[in-house]
Amino acid sequence: MAAIERFKTCKRCSHDNAESAVKCNGCGNSLSGIFSDHHFKRWACPQCGRLNMEENSKCMCGHAKSGGGWIIAVIIVVVLVVLANIGGAK
């Protein structure tokens, strides 16, 4: 789920960290005074926890952004209904 959140971007390695982070998760450097505050729509990967831009459909770890599963469920239901109607028409 996407939300507008605050993040600290490390000026040393450009890794995005949670607002509460004290050390960069990317390089381990202390974030005291060497970060940029940002307000972006991001989604957190449920597999690795990495913060991703809203427009990214996949995380760098390969996990696909959730939210499109309902489309597949609807297609499956429609196909099952059509197949049931074809079988019942005989």
N, C-alpha and C positions, 0 to 999 in steps of 0.2 A: 504494500500500500504506500502510495506516495504522500509526502507531506512537506510543507515548507519548514525547514529546520536550519539551525545555525551550525556551521562547520568551521573548523580551523584548517587552513591549508598551509602545510609546512613550506616555508620559503626556501628551505634547503633542497628538498626532494619533490615538492609539489604534491605530496600525498594528502588526501582529505582525511581529516580526523574528526571524531565526535567533539562537540563543544566542550565536554568535560575532560578531554584528554590532556594529560600533563606531558607525555612523551609522544613523539610521532610513531605511529604504527608501521610506517614505511622504513624509516632509517634509524629510529630509536633516539633521535636528537630531542633535547628538551624544547618544549614549545613556548617557554616563557619569553615573550617579546619578539619571537621570530615567526609569527604566523599572520595570516590574513583572515579576517572574519568574512564569511560569505553567507548569503541567504539564497539557497537554490532548492528547487524541487529535486529530491533524491529518493531513491529506494534502496533499502538495505537488502543485500543478498541473504536469503535464509540459509544458504549452504556455507558461505565463508564469512559473512558479516560485512563485506566490503560495501562502501557507499557508492552508488552509481547514479549518473545523471538520469533524469526522468525519461529522456528520449532513447536511452540505451535499452535495447530489448534483451541483451544478454550481459551477464557479469563476465569479468576477465577469467573467472574460474570455469566458465562454460555453462553455468546455470542460467536457464531461460527465465525471464521475468514472468511471474504468475499474473493472472488476470484474464487471460484469453481462453482458459479452460472451459468456460461456459459455452463458447461457440462450438467447440467439439461436442459437448454434451447435447446441445440442441440438434446438431447434425445427426448424431447417433439416434436420438429419439425420433426425428423425422424419418430417417431410413427405416427404423423398426416399424413405425406406423404404416409406411408405404408397403413394406413387405407383408405386414399382417393383413392389409387390405387386399393385396394381390392374392394372397393365399386363401382368403375368405371369399373371394369373388368366384371361385370355381364351382 
